[in-house]
Amino acid sequence: MTALKRWSRLAVPVLLVIAANGCGGKGSVSGKVSYEGSALKGGRIKFIGANGAGAETEIKEDGTYTVENVPSGEFKIVVETSHLARQAQHPKYGPPDGGEGPGGYKPPDPAAAAARYRAIPAPYKTAETTPLKMAVKSGKQTFDITLEGPAAEDETSTTEGPPTGAPKGGGSSKKGGSSGGPPK
């Protein structure tokens, strides 16, 4: 067997493995997210590539995160907390305390979401405006994130006024004159 034939038999499987794994492999990125000198207690970190693909993970209560299986390449990094604001506003529907739903599902606890929610600066919330970027390589990496700037409240985080669709005013459903008495 000639050297060329031996090399080609070895090269084809190697090239197929490289192509299947995206040339550069996958990385694991971990770090800590902070804002105004303290750890961000909740939210999500999203790594978004040029083609829109990427990976995401939850921020733990101590501000740390680890996102696994991030393909090698350039990524914009988005931080969002708005899902916690939405969870905090919704009543807890589900099985009685201590119970689990089908498949072990436990609905989010509104009080826990409210305790973990924190408004963050608007630029970090979308891929179009985030200043955070990282070149992910194969293997483990660390990327700490410090958010800077004034916080921008999420639309869902306000507690002032009635919920959408609720009657405004004193809540009385009586009809009649301005005195609130019976109709004339």
N, C-alpha and C positions, 0 to 999 in steps of 0.2 A: 504494500500500500504506500502510495506516495505521501509526502509530507503535506501536500495541499489537501488531499482527501481527508487525512486525519484531522487537520485543522478545521476543515469545513464541517465535519461531523461534530466537533466540539463547539464551534462558533454558533451554529444555528440554535441549539437549545439555550445557550447563554443569551443570545440576542432576544429570543422569545421571552425569557424571564425578565430581562431588562425592560422590554416593551410593555409587558403586563404590569410591571410595578411602577411605571411612569418615570423611567430613567433615573430619577434621583431618590426613589424610595419615599418613605413617609417619616414624619417627625412627630415628636411629642413636645408640646410647649407648656410650661408651667410658670407661674409667677403670682404676684400679689397686685391687687387693684386698690388704689387709695384715692381719696378726694378730701381736700382741705385738712390734711394731716392725719386722717384716720382711715381705717380699712373700710371699703365698701362691703356691706354685710349681705348683699344679694344682687342678683341680676344675671345677665348672660354675656358671655364673650363669644363673638363670631369672627372667624377668620374667613374672609371672602376674597377669592382669587379673581383674576381678570375675566374668567369665563363664568363667574357667578358661583362656582363650586367652592367648597371649603369644608369647614368643620366648626362645631360650636359646643359649648359646655356651660354649666351653671357656675356662678361664683358662690363659694362657700361662705358661711357666716363669719369666718376669720379673714375674708377678703382674698383667699387663695383660689386658684383655678388650675386645672390641668386639662388640656385638650389633646386627645389622642388621634392618631392616624391622619395628621395633616399632610397632604401631599407636598413634596418639595416645590418651592417657588415663591413668588412675591405675593404678599397678601395685605389687604387693608384690614384693620381690626376695628370692630364695632363693639361698643359697650352699651347695653340697654337695661333699664330697670322698669320700664313702663308696664310690663306684664305683672309686676308685683303691685303696682298701683291699681290695676284692674282687679286683681285677686282680692285686694284689701276692701274693695267696695262691694263685692258680691257676698251674699249670705252663703254660709256653708250648707250645701245640699248634699246629702249622702246618707250613709248608714249611721245609726246612733253612735254616740261617742264610744271609741274603742273598737268599733266594728269596721269591717272591710267590705267593699263592694265586690262585684264579680271580678275574678282574676286578681284579687288583692289590691284593687284600686282604692286609694284614699284621696278624697278631694282635698284641694289646697285649703289651708286654714287661713281665713281672712285676717285674724289677729297676728299670726306669724308673718304673713306677707306685709302687713302694715309696719311691723317692727323692723323688717329688713329693707323696706323701700326707702330710697333716697333719691331726690331729684338730682340730676347731673347736668353738666353743660350740654347744650344742644348739638354741637358739632360731632360729638362722639357717637351719636345715635344712628347715623346712616353712613353707608359706604361712600356716598357722594361727598360728604363733608368731614369725615374723620381725618385727623392729622396722623393717626397711628398707622404705621406700616412696618412690615417685617419680612425679611427673606428667610423662609423656613428651609432648613436642611434636614437630611436624614439623621435620625438620632434624637437625643434629648437636648432641649434648649430651655433657657430661662428668659422671660420677658416680663419685667415688672412694669406696671402701668400707673402713672400718676395723672389724674384728670385735673385740668386747670381751667379756671374761668367761672363766671357766674352760673348758678344752676338755672335750668329752664324747666319749670313745672310741666309735667305731662298733662294733656287735656283731661285724662281720666283721674288725675290725682287730687283735684279740687273737691273739697267737701262743703263748699259754700252753696247755698241755694238748694232747691229741690232736685231730685234726680230727673233726668230727661223724661218727659211724658207725665210727670206728676203735676197735680194742680198747684198753681201759685197762690199765694195769699195765706189766709188763716186756715185753710183746709176745710172750711165749712162747705157743705154741698147744698145748703138751703137756698131756695130761690126766693126772690122778693126784693124789697127795697134796700137802700143802703144801710138801714138799721139792723138788717139781718133777721127781722121779724117775719111773720107769715106773709104770703103774697096778698096783695090788695085787689 
